[in-house]
Amino acid sequence: RSIEVTLSCKPQDEDAEGDVGLQLKVSFLDKAVQRNARLAGKWGPCENTLSFFPFAPGEAFKMEIVCEHQQFRILVDGQPLCGFTHRLSKLASLTALRVYGDLQLTKVA
């Protein structure tokens, strides 16, 4: 069981993959939340430090991704989960949100 949330740029070329400012992968099995970014087609080092794992299979949650000056801040049910320092300089170019995996999406705002 897993969930993936990606904030990305529209690719310049139809065949190309756009830059990814934040990819968040939640693994229920590993109780892990990996964060990464892809710039110019290359993934950077993965980050996965967490203070706690707030997700439980079948349980509802509210995830917020706050774009701050230096980083994305990820909150779950109002509690800070982790941060991810910006690797992409043009944050305004992040125009696509993709959410998929083992979840039922009820609202995107």
TACORDA-V970016 format. One record per pair of residues at least 12 apart in sequence whose ideal C-beta (glycine too) atoms are under 7 Angstrom apart, sorted by the first residue. I is the first residue (numbers start at 1). J is the second residue. Records with the same first field share a line. If there is no record, write none. Layout:
I=J  J
This chain:
1=28  29  57  102
2=25  26  27  28  101  102
3=26  101  102  103
4=23  24  25  100  101
5=24  99
6=20  23  98
7=21  22  94  97
8=20  21  94  96
9=93  94  95
10=95  96
17=41
19=38  39  88
20=37  38
21=37  88  91  94
22=35  37  72  84
23=35  36  37
24=74
26=55
28=55  57
31=53
32=48
33=48  50  81  82
34=46  48
35=47  82  84
37=87  88
39=87  88
44=87
47=84
49=82
50=81  82
54=76  77  79  81
61=76  77
62=77
63=76
67=91
70=85  86
71=83  84  85  86
72=84
